[in-house]
Amino acid sequence: MTVPRRSSPQVDRVRDWAESGVVALTGPPDGSPVVPPGRAASYARELSDWIGAATAGTAHPVRVDGARLLSERAAYTGGTRGGSISVGRHCRLLPTADGWAAVSCARPDDAGLLGALVGRDVGDDPWPAVASWLREHSGAELAQGADMLGIAGGPVVRRAPAPAPIEGRPRPVEGLVVVDFSALWAGPLCSHLLGAAGARVIKVETPNRPDGARFGNRGFYDLLHSGHESVVLDPDTDSGRRAMAGLVAAADIVVEASRPRALERFGLDARTACAAGTTWVSITARGRDSPAVGFGDDVAASSGLVAADEAGCPMFVGDAIADPLTGLTAAVRAMSAPPAGPGHLWEISMSEVVATTLVDIDSPSPRVRRRGDSWVVDVESGEVEIAPPHRRTGSFAPAPASGRDTGRVLRELGVPA
């Protein structure tokens, strides 16, 4: 099945952006919203169109608007545009000696890692020291240090556009067992869509590293994990590693967003699982062979998806936009029949997903203007109002407490505890 792109991409690009909620999140905090470059909102709608067509006529049709999913987290958190500071306020765009860079400080250990990068104690506020260091160092030096230290960040480099049609023969996922090792947004969105299509989703966490999104907005976490089961296993014990291996053996689909060595330390190997017939969805920042780590904001910006202010300086596009784009892409791949029979490794690089949207990126963006209490933008067919971030309607049961279903799931799947 191939979902064709809509006709008149430029008109659709602007309208899709305007309706997505992303424009409202893009631009200076004290100025007008900005229509981003590229066609990420249109691409997201094509992905959700594919999912809708693939599940039409089943017991669990999935009807979502991919463009609106791009801003959905901000609808829960109340996040607002910050220009060179991300909507979530954990990532910044800063000048380097030879350009610009996106750097995140989101995890508890990140300030210490940034201190190691700049060579001094940065205290609780690393940004002054990081900004000073970047002004004297190149983007390549940042990239080298980030890879070595595990810092989420990199130079802003426009990637060559890599448009690809959304194609593949859909397969039903109703009743399939999905074991989800991922966290935050991209992987859980993929599993959420698989669950909406009728799959059984089992979320796996470890005692020392629960999903950090549990400590964020509860409504958004419930949305992505409603109806799933929660298992907690300790990979530092023999029994925990055996149980993890048993869950993977019982899974039809595995979703994970770790560098390969992280799961290999638990005794799990994607290619071995695929050889046994499992579909393995591997989400990484920049590919399985790259040491890079990354989050939605820094990956999107460093891959070239940035807007520009009046002085030409880069600004963030939306809220961690690489995450929902990747989650939608991962769901399409997981719902696609493996090209060579049972068992397949879908390698999904967040930076490559972003690159698929960087089409017509040099086309001038139309100016957004005020109309009464609203912002509007002109398209060929008329005037379109800039939509705010939007929550889906409907009720969603609370997500399960961490580890609530561990014993029962292991018993039902015949996995030794």
Secondary structure as UniProt FT lines:
FT   STRAND          2..3
FT   HELIX           9..20
FT   HELIX           23..25
FT   TURN            29..30
FT   HELIX           40..55
FT   TURN            56..57
FT   HELIX           66..69
FT   TURN            70..71
FT   HELIX           72..77
FT   TURN            83..84
FT   TURN            87..88
FT   STRAND          91..95
FT   STRAND          100..104
FT   TURN            108..109
FT   HELIX           110..118
FT   TURN            123..124
FT   HELIX           127..135
FT   HELIX           139..149
FT   STRAND          153..155
FT   STRAND          166..167
FT   TURN            174..175
FT   STRAND          177..180
FT   TURN            184..185
FT   HELIX           186..196
FT   TURN            197..198
FT   STRAND          200..205
FT   HELIX           212..215
FT   HELIX           218..225
FT   TURN            226..227
FT   STRAND          229..232
FT   TURN            235..236
FT   HELIX           238..250
FT   STRAND          253..256
FT   HELIX           260..264
FT   TURN            265..267
FT   HELIX           270..275
FT   TURN            276..277
FT   STRAND          279..284
FT   TURN            288..289
FT   HELIX           296..302
FT   TURN            303..304
FT   STRAND          306..308
FT   TURN            310..311
FT   STRAND          314..316
FT   TURN            318..321
FT   HELIX           322..334
FT   TURN            339..340
FT   STRAND          344..349
FT   HELIX           350..355
FT   TURN            356..357
FT   TURN            361..362
FT   STRAND          369..371
FT   TURN            372..373
FT   STRAND          374..379
FT   TURN            380..381
FT   STRAND          382..385
FT   TURN            402..405
FT   HELIX           406..412
FT   TURN            413..414
//
